[in-house]
Amino acid sequence: MNALWQPRPAAPQAQRRVMRLDDLGAVMAIEQVAYSHPWSRGNFIDSLAAGYLAEVLIAPGDELVGYFVAMVGVDELHLLNISIAPRHQGRGLGRALLAEVQAHGRALRLETLWLEVRASNERARALYRDLGLAEVGLRRGYYPGADRREDAVVMRKALRTTPALDGAPDVD
Ligand SMILES: CC(C)(COP(=O)(O)OP(=O)(O)OC[C@H]1O[C@@H](n2cnc3c(N)ncnc32)[C@H](O)[C@@H]1OP(=O)(O)O)[C@@H](O)C(=O)NCCC(=O)NCCS
């Protein structure tokens, strides 16, 4: 037996639903521990008012364990925030939520998923790469930092690989 092997705790059976204003207490509690520079409550209120795509994950016992916010553009989906409560991280919830974000994009027939991630956030970058997002650019000094600003890595994924053929009549 490998002594280093550690079983990964099973993810709770979380349900997704649309984010509401009365979720923001629980959302902010996660936001403030998940990030060095968290969004403000106002950022979430503005996102909901703007009609952005925003959903929460609710575990049994009505515990809010994660959320995402994404902006729908003409042809693209821009993921603005995705977070899992620290005590539930590393159990597959982030991966599952990101799959749902992509499913929304495809259902809306959007071409591309975009996001920015702090250059130092290796864990999120590895997850995004694993899900097929490519690192396509760098925005220098995009994020505030402890003593100096930090670069953002810009990542993208084509949601529809053959858009020209989508809905096209069959050709012999
Ligand atoms: C980034 C984040 C959303 C990922 O969600 P998660 O539920 O922790 O991720 P998952 O459990 O689905 O893991 C996905 C992958 O992340 C990596 N990962 C997860 N836990 C890890 C850990 N403790 N150490 C290193 N890598 C880890 C693994 O590559 C894992 O792949 P696997 O499923 O093959 O094991 C979550 O960690 C988070 O909220 N972080 C803080 C906020 C943040 O950085 N958001 C992203 C901003 S762009």
Ligand as a Chemical Component Dictionary entry (heavy atoms), coordinates in Angstrom:
data_LIG
# 
_chem_comp.id                   LIG 
_chem_comp.type                 NON-POLYMER 
_chem_comp.pdbx_formal_charge   0 
_chem_comp.three_letter_code    LIG 
# 
loop_
_chem_comp_atom.comp_id 
_chem_comp_atom.atom_id 
_chem_comp_atom.alt_atom_id 
_chem_comp_atom.type_symbol 
_chem_comp_atom.charge 
_chem_comp_atom.model_Cartn_x 
_chem_comp_atom.model_Cartn_y 
_chem_comp_atom.model_Cartn_z 
_chem_comp_atom.pdbx_ordinal 
LIG C1  C1  C 0 -10.081 27.537 -8.394  1  
LIG C2  C2  C 0 -11.283 26.831 -7.738  2  
LIG C3  C3  C 0 -12.579 27.453 -8.244  3  
LIG C4  C4  C 0 -11.235 25.344 -8.129  4  
LIG O1  O1  O 0 -12.299 24.679 -7.492  5  
LIG P1  P1  P 0 -12.047 23.292 -6.674  6  
LIG O2  O2  O 0 -13.380 22.773 -6.310  7  
LIG O3  O3  O 0 -11.076 23.549 -5.598  8  
LIG O4  O4  O 0 -11.352 22.424 -7.807  9  
LIG P2  P2  P 0 -11.589 20.872 -8.074  10 
LIG O5  O5  O 0 -11.685 20.109 -6.800  11 
LIG O6  O6  O 0 -12.694 20.743 -9.065  12 
LIG O7  O7  O 0 -10.208 20.490 -8.693  13 
LIG C5  C5  C 0 -9.924  20.722 -9.998  14 
LIG C6  C6  C 0 -8.423  20.606 -10.198 15 
LIG O8  O8  O 0 -7.766  21.599 -9.417  16 
LIG C7  C7  C 0 -6.539  21.084 -8.950  17 
LIG N1  N1  N 0 -6.558  21.028 -7.493  18 
LIG C8  C8  C 0 -7.620  20.841 -6.695  19 
LIG N2  N2  N 0 -7.247  20.850 -5.412  20 
LIG C9  C9  C 0 -5.901  21.072 -5.407  21 
LIG C10 C10 C 0 -4.940  21.215 -4.397  22 
LIG N3  N3  N 0 -5.252  21.125 -3.089  23 
LIG N4  N4  N 0 -3.673  21.448 -4.761  24 
LIG C11 C11 C 0 -3.336  21.545 -6.066  25 
LIG N5  N5  N 0 -4.215  21.419 -7.063  26 
LIG C12 C12 C 0 -5.486  21.194 -6.745  27 
LIG C13 C13 C 0 -6.391  19.727 -9.507  28 
LIG O9  O9  O 0 -5.716  19.832 -10.751 29 
LIG C14 C14 C 0 -7.804  19.293 -9.746  30 
LIG O10 O10 O 0 -7.813  18.365 -10.742 31 
LIG P3  P3  P 0 -8.388  16.863 -10.403 32 
LIG O11 O11 O 0 -9.885  17.023 -10.363 33 
LIG O12 O12 O 0 -7.922  16.038 -11.566 34 
LIG O13 O13 O 0 -7.810  16.440 -9.093  35 
LIG C15 C15 C 0 -11.221 26.911 -6.181  36 
LIG O14 O14 O 0 -10.022 26.325 -5.743  37 
LIG C16 C16 C 0 -11.355 28.329 -5.644  38 
LIG O15 O15 O 0 -12.452 28.802 -5.386  39 
LIG N6  N6  N 0 -10.212 29.010 -5.403  40 
LIG C17 C17 C 0 -10.213 30.349 -4.827  41 
LIG C18 C18 C 0 -10.822 31.346 -5.759  42 
LIG C19 C19 C 0 -10.159 31.315 -7.114  43 
LIG O16 O16 O 0 -8.939  31.299 -7.252  44 
LIG N7  N7  N 0 -11.013 31.349 -8.163  45 
LIG C20 C20 C 0 -10.563 31.396 -9.531  46 
LIG C21 C21 C 0 -10.234 32.795 -9.922  47 
LIG S1  S1  S 0 -9.808  32.921 -11.649 48 
# 
loop_
_chem_comp_bond.comp_id 
_chem_comp_bond.atom_id_1 
_chem_comp_bond.atom_id_2 
_chem_comp_bond.value_order 
_chem_comp_bond.pdbx_ordinal 
LIG C1  C2  SING 1  
LIG C2  C3  SING 2  
LIG C2  C4  SING 3  
LIG C2  C15 SING 4  
LIG C4  O1  SING 5  
LIG O1  P1  SING 6  
LIG P1  O2  DOUB 7  
LIG P1  O3  SING 8  
LIG P1  O4  SING 9  
LIG O4  P2  SING 10 
LIG P2  O5  DOUB 11 
LIG P2  O6  SING 12 
LIG P2  O7  SING 13 
LIG O7  C5  SING 14 
LIG C5  C6  SING 15 
LIG C6  O8  SING 16 
LIG C6  C14 SING 17 
LIG O8  C7  SING 18 
LIG C7  N1  SING 19 
LIG C7  C13 SING 20 
LIG N1  C8  SING 21 
LIG N1  C12 SING 22 
LIG C8  N2  DOUB 23 
LIG N2  C9  SING 24 
LIG C9  C10 SING 25 
LIG C9  C12 DOUB 26 
LIG C10 N3  SING 27 
LIG C10 N4  DOUB 28 
LIG N4  C11 SING 29 
LIG C11 N5  DOUB 30 
LIG N5  C12 SING 31 
LIG C13 O9  SING 32 
LIG C13 C14 SING 33 
LIG C14 O10 SING 34 
LIG O10 P3  SING 35 
LIG P3  O11 DOUB 36 
LIG P3  O12 SING 37 
LIG P3  O13 SING 38 
LIG C15 O14 SING 39 
LIG C15 C16 SING 40 
LIG C16 O15 DOUB 41 
LIG C16 N6  SING 42 
LIG N6  C17 SING 43 
LIG C17 C18 SING 44 
LIG C18 C19 SING 45 
LIG C19 O16 DOUB 46 
LIG C19 N7  SING 47 
LIG N7  C20 SING 48 
LIG C20 C21 SING 49 
LIG C21 S1  SING 50 
# 
